[in-house]
Amino acid sequence: MSFVTKDLLINFLFILLALFLVQMFYLIKYAKKIHWWKDRYIAVFPILAIIFCLLFPVNGAYVPDDYRMDLRRIPYILGTLYGGWPLGSLLFVFILLLRLLIGGYDVGFLSTLIALPILSIPLFFITKYFLHFSLKNRIIVSTCLSVIGSLLAMLVSIFVLHVTSIPISVWVQFAILDVAGMFVITILWEAIRANLLVLQRLMKAEKLEIVSHLAASISHEVRNPLTASRGFMQMLQEDEKEPAKKRYISIAINELDRAKEIIDDYLLFANSAPERNEKMNISEEIHHVTHIMTPLANMNGVAIDFTFDEEVKFFVMGERRKLQQCLINLFKNSIEAMQNGGTLTVKVTKEGGTVIVDIIDTGCGMTQEQINRLGEPYFTTKEKGTGLGTMVSFSIIHYMKGKVSVSSVKGKETCFSLEFPLCE
């Protein structure tokens, strides 16, 4: 094995080390509840890997002293693809500054200065679509970008900067290890991302299970005295002559009704599994819910845009009442998010064996942190909300074997995409 291959393999091991350290820190974050860490692992991994690669480049008789051959492009490409153009821009500047600091203004730096911007053009273009690709396509795209990066490094060095002291055999070894390394690291990165998502869902499921047990155990006991209290309040209101006292009693009754609604949401969450499955045309259910929500929409200056076609039928399995409750909760949230009016657009499409319901509002939007917390107990973006409605809706979708994804632009719009398996 040549010195070039050994040094590049050491580079590859340093990238693996950075990946391992990031995963370890992420697990510590959950174990110790370190909130400042958040999603910074996406930036920490490529930065650590780039530092390791630049500090330990290929050393050998075939590589000149003013040229550094290493695998820094692997963390740069992956960091940009998964972290987006902001992180890519940071890594771009970081590589140039660190390379200048370590090696000075030499031939190797000029090679980086020419090749890196050319590679960044397709890289920055692809990054906004990358996470929407399938796993297979993500691996293919990252590997192809690695091929482009290796070819650029070789062509710029030989034909632009006239670095002829490096044999073609060394360039071939470099290209093979660069591309193979990208392939392996991408698969490992995807596996780690999948594990972290499972960890997040597990912790959220534990919270929801606690709330579910609590709801089932105390909701009935609390609701009964509330019902009795409301009845006596109504009797007092009927007999009361003073307007001020009647107004106070009316406020008390309204607050009791609000408490009852919260308890009902708890009960619905605790029993969100369908009691009886039936075949439903989801377009008809949306049409029905649209009629129910139209008065609330009109009060808030919101227009509901949904075209119901009786000829198009997408059937799903579930309990009709709970599906309607799920849609009502999501419609209500969207309408209330549009404080200055707007349009609530509902689209139903078929994709393979699934039916997709998109609920799009032109409201205040949400940050990524708010989106990540949707469905948690007591988390809400509304002043007087409890978050229980969204929690119940997500639970109903889960029991219908569906999926929900949320995308939002702060101050512009929010889209809830519900996916349900089709029932033929």
C-alpha positions as CSV (number, residue, x, y, z in Angstrom):
1,M,0.0,0.0,0.0
2,S,1.4,3.4,-1.0
3,F,2.0,6.3,1.3
4,V,-0.8,8.2,-0.6
5,T,-3.4,5.5,0.1
6,K,-2.3,5.2,3.8
7,D,-2.6,9.0,4.3
8,L,-6.0,9.2,2.6
9,L,-7.3,6.4,4.7
10,I,-6.1,8.2,7.8
11,N,-8.1,11.2,6.5
12,F,-11.1,9.0,6.1
13,L,-10.7,7.7,9.7
14,F,-10.6,11.3,10.9
15,I,-13.9,12.0,9.1
16,L,-15.4,8.9,10.8
17,L,-14.1,10.2,14.2
18,A,-15.8,13.5,13.7
19,L,-19.0,11.7,12.8
20,F,-18.7,9.6,15.9
21,L,-18.0,12.6,18.2
22,V,-21.1,14.4,16.9
23,Q,-23.3,11.4,17.5
24,M,-21.9,11.0,21.0
25,F,-22.6,14.7,21.8
26,Y,-26.1,14.4,20.4
27,L,-26.8,11.5,22.7
28,I,-25.4,13.4,25.7
29,K,-27.6,16.3,24.8
30,Y,-30.7,14.1,25.2
31,A,-29.5,12.3,28.3
32,K,-28.5,15.6,30.0
33,K,-31.2,17.8,28.4
34,I,-28.6,20.3,27.0
35,H,-30.9,22.7,25.1
36,W,-28.2,24.9,23.5
37,W,-26.9,22.0,21.3
38,K,-30.2,21.8,19.3
39,D,-29.3,21.0,15.6
40,R,-25.8,22.3,15.7
41,Y,-24.4,18.8,15.0
42,I,-25.1,19.5,11.3
43,A,-22.4,22.3,11.4
44,V,-20.0,20.7,13.9
45,F,-19.4,17.5,11.9
46,P,-18.1,19.1,8.7
47,I,-16.1,21.7,10.6
48,L,-14.3,19.1,12.7
49,A,-13.7,16.9,9.7
50,I,-12.3,19.7,7.6
51,I,-9.9,20.7,10.4
52,F,-8.7,17.1,10.8
53,C,-8.2,16.7,7.0
54,L,-6.3,19.9,6.5
55,L,-4.0,19.2,9.5
56,F,-3.1,15.7,8.3
57,P,-2.8,15.8,4.5
58,V,-1.0,13.3,2.2
59,N,2.7,13.2,2.7
60,G,5.0,11.6,0.2
61,A,7.7,12.0,-2.5
62,Y,5.1,12.5,-5.2
63,V,3.2,15.4,-3.6
64,P,5.0,18.7,-3.6
65,D,5.5,20.7,-0.3
66,D,3.3,23.5,-1.6
67,Y,0.4,21.2,-2.4
68,R,-2.0,19.6,0.1
69,M,-4.0,16.5,-1.0
70,D,-6.8,15.5,1.4
71,L,-10.5,14.6,1.6
72,R,-11.8,17.9,2.8
73,R,-14.4,18.0,0.0
74,I,-16.4,15.1,1.6
75,P,-17.4,17.1,4.7
76,Y,-17.8,20.2,2.6
77,I,-20.2,18.6,0.2
78,L,-22.2,16.8,2.9
79,G,-22.4,19.8,5.2
80,T,-23.8,21.9,2.3
81,L,-26.2,19.3,1.1
82,Y,-27.7,18.6,4.5
83,G,-27.2,22.0,6.1
84,G,-28.3,24.2,3.2
85,W,-26.5,27.2,1.5
86,P,-26.0,29.2,4.8
87,L,-23.9,26.4,6.2
88,G,-22.3,25.8,2.8
89,S,-21.2,29.5,2.7
90,L,-19.7,29.2,6.1
91,L,-17.8,26.1,5.2
92,F,-16.6,27.7,1.9
93,V,-15.1,30.6,3.8
94,F,-13.8,28.4,6.6
95,I,-11.9,26.1,4.1
96,L,-10.3,29.0,2.3
97,L,-9.2,30.8,5.5
98,L,-7.9,27.7,7.2
99,R,-6.0,26.6,4.1
100,L,-4.4,30.0,3.8
101,L,-3.5,30.0,7.5
102,I,-1.9,26.5,7.3
103,G,-0.2,26.5,4.0
104,G,0.0,30.1,3.0
105,Y,-0.6,31.6,-0.5
106,D,0.9,28.7,-2.5
107,V,-0.1,26.5,-5.5
108,G,-2.3,24.3,-3.3
109,F,-4.3,27.4,-2.1
110,L,-4.7,28.6,-5.7
111,S,-6.0,25.2,-6.7
112,T,-8.6,25.4,-3.9
113,L,-9.4,29.0,-4.8
114,I,-10.3,28.0,-8.4
115,A,-11.8,24.5,-7.9
116,L,-14.0,25.1,-4.9
117,P,-16.1,27.9,-6.3
118,I,-16.7,25.9,-9.5
119,L,-17.8,22.9,-7.4
120,S,-20.0,25.1,-5.3
121,I,-22.2,26.3,-8.3
122,P,-24.0,22.9,-8.8
123,L,-23.7,22.1,-5.1
124,F,-25.6,25.3,-3.9
125,F,-28.2,24.8,-6.6
126,I,-28.9,21.2,-5.6
127,T,-29.0,21.8,-1.8
128,K,-32.5,23.2,-1.7
129,Y,-33.9,20.1,-3.4
130,F,-31.6,17.5,-1.8
131,L,-33.5,16.6,1.3
132,H,-36.7,15.9,-0.8
133,F,-34.8,13.2,-2.8
134,S,-35.2,9.5,-1.9
135,L,-32.4,7.9,0.1
136,K,-31.0,6.2,-3.0
137,N,-31.0,9.5,-5.0
138,R,-29.3,11.3,-2.1
139,I,-26.4,8.8,-2.1
140,I,-26.1,9.0,-5.9
141,V,-26.1,12.8,-6.0
142,S,-23.5,13.1,-3.2
143,T,-21.3,10.5,-4.9
144,C,-21.6,12.3,-8.3
145,L,-20.6,15.6,-6.7
146,S,-17.5,13.9,-5.2
147,V,-16.6,12.6,-8.7
148,I,-16.9,16.2,-10.0
149,G,-14.8,17.6,-7.1
150,S,-12.0,15.0,-7.7
151,L,-11.9,15.7,-11.5
152,L,-11.9,19.5,-10.9
153,A,-9.0,19.2,-8.4
154,M,-7.0,17.1,-10.9
155,L,-7.8,19.2,-14.0
156,V,-7.2,22.6,-12.3
157,S,-3.9,21.4,-10.9
158,I,-2.5,19.9,-14.1
159,F,-3.9,22.2,-16.9
160,V,-4.3,25.5,-15.1
161,L,-1.5,25.5,-12.4
162,H,0.8,23.1,-14.2
163,V,1.4,20.8,-11.2
164,T,3.0,18.0,-13.2
165,S,5.0,16.3,-10.4
166,I,2.0,14.3,-9.2
167,P,1.7,11.1,-11.2
168,I,-1.7,10.1,-12.8
169,S,-1.6,6.9,-10.6
170,V,-1.7,9.1,-7.5
171,W,-4.6,11.1,-8.9
172,V,-6.5,7.8,-9.6
173,Q,-5.9,6.6,-6.0
174,F,-7.1,10.0,-4.7
175,A,-10.2,9.9,-6.9
176,I,-11.2,6.3,-6.0
177,L,-10.8,6.9,-2.2
178,D,-12.5,10.3,-2.4
179,V,-15.6,8.8,-4.2
180,A,-15.6,5.6,-2.1
181,G,-15.3,7.7,1.1
182,M,-18.2,9.9,0.1
183,F,-20.3,6.9,-0.6
184,V,-19.6,5.3,2.8
185,I,-19.9,8.5,4.8
186,T,-23.2,9.4,3.1
187,I,-24.7,6.0,4.1
188,L,-23.4,6.4,7.7
189,W,-24.7,10.0,7.9
190,E,-28.1,8.8,6.8
191,A,-28.1,6.0,9.3
192,I,-27.2,8.4,12.1
193,R,-29.9,10.9,11.0
194,A,-32.4,8.0,11.0
195,N,-31.3,7.0,14.5
196,L,-31.6,10.5,15.8
197,L,-35.1,10.9,14.4
198,V,-36.1,7.6,16.1
199,L,-34.7,9.0,19.4
200,Q,-36.7,12.2,19.0
201,R,-39.9,10.3,18.2
202,L,-39.3,7.9,21.2
203,M,-38.9,10.8,23.6
204,K,-42.0,12.5,22.2
205,A,-44.0,9.2,22.4
206,E,-43.0,8.8,26.1
207,K,-44.3,12.3,26.9
208,L,-47.6,11.6,25.0
209,E,-48.0,8.3,26.8
210,I,-47.7,10.0,30.2
211,V,-50.3,12.6,29.1
212,S,-52.6,9.8,27.8
213,H,-52.5,7.9,31.1
214,L,-53.1,11.1,33.0
215,A,-56.0,12.0,30.8
216,A,-57.7,8.7,31.1
217,S,-57.3,8.5,34.9
218,I,-58.6,12.0,35.9
219,S,-60.6,13.5,33.1
220,H,-63.9,11.8,34.1
221,E,-63.5,12.7,37.7
222,V,-62.9,16.4,36.9
223,R,-65.6,16.7,34.3
224,N,-68.4,15.5,36.6
225,P,-68.0,18.3,39.2
226,L,-67.6,20.8,36.4
227,T,-70.9,19.8,34.9
228,A,-72.7,20.1,38.2
229,S,-71.1,23.5,38.9
230,R,-72.2,24.8,35.5
231,G,-75.8,23.7,36.2
232,F,-75.9,25.6,39.5
233,M,-74.3,28.6,37.8
234,Q,-77.1,28.6,35.2
235,M,-79.7,28.4,37.9
236,L,-78.1,31.4,39.7
237,Q,-78.0,33.3,36.5
238,E,-81.7,32.8,35.8
239,D,-82.7,34.1,39.3
240,E,-80.2,37.0,39.4
241,K,-81.6,40.5,38.8
242,E,-78.4,42.7,38.9
243,P,-76.8,43.0,35.5
244,A,-73.2,43.1,36.9
245,K,-73.7,39.9,38.8
246,K,-75.3,38.2,35.8
247,R,-72.3,39.2,33.7
248,Y,-69.9,37.7,36.3
249,I,-71.8,34.5,36.3
250,S,-71.8,34.4,32.5
251,I,-68.0,34.8,32.5
252,A,-67.7,31.9,35.0
253,I,-69.9,29.7,32.8
254,N,-67.8,30.5,29.8
255,E,-64.6,29.6,31.7
256,L,-66.2,26.3,32.8
257,D,-67.1,25.6,29.2
258,R,-63.5,26.2,28.2
259,A,-62.3,23.9,30.9
260,K,-64.7,21.2,29.7
261,E,-63.4,21.6,26.1
262,I,-59.8,21.1,27.3
263,I,-60.9,17.9,29.2
264,D,-62.8,16.7,26.2
265,D,-59.6,17.1,24.1
266,Y,-57.7,15.1,26.8
267,L,-60.3,12.3,26.6
268,L,-60.2,12.3,22.8
269,F,-56.4,12.1,22.9
270,A,-56.6,9.2,25.4
271,N,-59.0,7.4,23.1
272,S,-57.7,8.5,19.7
273,A,-57.5,5.0,18.4
274,P,-60.4,4.3,16.1
275,E,-63.2,2.3,17.8
276,R,-64.7,1.2,14.5
277,N,-62.9,1.4,11.1
278,E,-64.9,2.3,8.1
279,K,-64.2,3.1,4.5
280,M,-64.5,6.9,3.8
281,N,-64.1,9.2,0.8
282,I,-61.7,11.7,2.2
283,S,-62.9,14.4,-0.2
284,E,-66.4,14.1,1.2
285,E,-65.2,14.5,4.7
286,I,-63.2,17.6,3.8
287,H,-66.2,19.0,2.1
288,H,-68.3,18.4,5.2
289,V,-65.7,20.0,7.5
290,T,-65.4,23.0,5.1
291,H,-69.2,23.7,5.6
292,I,-68.7,23.4,9.4
293,M,-65.8,25.8,9.5
294,T,-67.2,28.4,7.0
295,P,-68.9,30.6,9.7
296,L,-65.6,30.8,11.7
297,A,-63.7,31.6,8.5
298,N,-66.1,34.3,7.6
299,M,-65.8,35.9,11.1
300,N,-62.0,36.1,10.6
301,G,-62.1,37.3,7.0
302,V,-60.8,34.0,5.7
303,A,-61.8,32.4,2.4
304,I,-61.7,28.6,2.2
305,D,-60.6,27.4,-1.3
306,F,-61.5,23.7,-1.8
307,T,-63.0,22.3,-5.0
308,F,-65.1,19.2,-4.3
309,D,-65.4,16.8,-7.3
310,E,-67.9,14.0,-6.7
311,E,-66.4,12.0,-9.5
312,V,-63.0,11.9,-7.8
313,K,-63.0,9.4,-4.9
314,F,-60.0,8.7,-2.6
315,F,-61.0,6.2,0.1
316,V,-59.2,5.8,3.4
317,M,-59.8,3.6,6.5
318,G,-60.6,5.2,9.9
319,E,-63.3,6.5,12.2
320,R,-65.4,9.2,10.5
321,R,-66.0,11.3,13.7
322,K,-62.3,11.3,14.7
323,L,-61.1,12.2,11.2
324,Q,-63.5,15.1,11.1
325,Q,-62.3,16.2,14.5
326,C,-58.7,16.0,13.3
327,L,-59.5,18.2,10.2
328,I,-61.6,20.7,12.3
329,N,-58.6,21.2,14.7
330,L,-56.2,21.8,11.8
331,F,-58.6,24.1,9.9
332,K,-59.3,26.1,13.1
333,N,-55.5,26.5,13.8
334,S,-55.0,27.7,10.2
335,I,-57.9,30.2,10.3
336,E,-56.8,31.6,13.7
337,A,-53.2,32.0,12.3
338,M,-54.6,34.5,9.7
339,Q,-55.4,37.4,12.0
340,N,-55.7,39.9,9.2
341,G,-57.7,37.5,6.9
342,G,-56.4,35.4,4.0
343,T,-57.0,32.2,2.1
344,L,-57.1,28.7,3.4
345,T,-56.4,26.4,0.5
346,V,-57.1,22.6,0.7
347,K,-55.8,20.3,-2.0
348,V,-56.3,16.5,-2.3
349,T,-54.0,14.5,-4.6
350,K,-53.0,10.9,-5.2
351,E,-49.4,9.8,-5.2
352,G,-48.8,6.1,-5.7
353,G,-50.7,4.2,-2.9
354,T,-51.2,7.3,-0.8
355,V,-53.6,10.2,-0.7
356,I,-52.1,13.6,0.3
357,V,-54.1,16.4,1.8
358,D,-52.4,19.8,1.8
359,I,-53.8,22.4,4.2
360,I,-52.2,25.8,3.3
361,D,-52.8,29.1,5.1
362,T,-51.4,32.5,4.4
363,G,-50.9,33.3,8.1
364,C,-48.0,34.3,10.4
365,G,-46.0,31.2,9.7
366,M,-43.6,29.3,12.1
367,T,-39.9,28.9,12.8
368,Q,-38.3,25.5,12.4
369,E,-38.0,25.2,16.2
370,Q,-41.8,25.7,16.5
371,I,-42.5,23.2,13.8
372,N,-40.3,20.6,15.6
373,R,-42.4,21.0,18.8
374,L,-45.8,20.7,17.1
375,G,-47.8,17.9,18.7
376,E,-46.1,18.2,22.1
377,P,-48.4,18.7,25.2
378,Y,-49.0,22.3,26.1
379,F,-47.0,23.7,23.2
380,T,-48.9,26.3,21.1
381,T,-48.2,29.4,19.1
382,K,-51.5,31.0,20.1
383,E,-52.0,33.3,23.1
384,K,-54.9,31.3,24.5
385,G,-54.2,27.9,23.1
386,T,-53.2,24.7,24.9
387,G,-51.7,22.7,22.1
388,L,-54.1,19.8,22.8
389,G,-56.0,20.2,19.5
390,T,-52.8,19.7,17.4
391,M,-51.7,16.8,19.7
392,V,-55.1,15.1,19.2
393,S,-55.0,15.6,15.5
394,F,-51.5,14.1,15.2
395,S,-52.5,11.2,17.3
396,I,-55.6,10.4,15.1
397,I,-53.4,10.6,12.0
398,H,-50.9,8.2,13.6
399,Y,-53.7,5.7,14.4
400,M,-55.0,5.9,10.8
401,K,-51.4,4.8,9.7
402,G,-50.9,8.2,8.2
403,K,-48.1,10.7,8.3
404,V,-48.0,14.5,8.8
405,S,-45.3,16.9,7.6
406,V,-45.2,20.7,8.1
407,S,-43.4,23.3,6.1
408,S,-43.6,27.0,6.8
409,V,-42.2,30.4,5.9
410,K,-42.2,32.8,8.8
411,G,-44.6,35.7,8.0
412,K,-45.9,34.1,4.8
413,E,-47.5,30.7,4.9
414,T,-47.8,27.3,6.5
415,C,-48.6,24.0,4.9
416,F,-49.7,20.8,6.7
417,S,-49.4,17.8,4.5
418,L,-51.3,14.7,5.6
419,E,-50.6,11.4,4.0
420,F,-53.0,8.4,4.3
421,P,-52.8,4.9,2.7
422,L,-55.4,4.5,0.0
423,C,-58.1,1.9,0.5
424,E,-59.3,0.4,-2.8
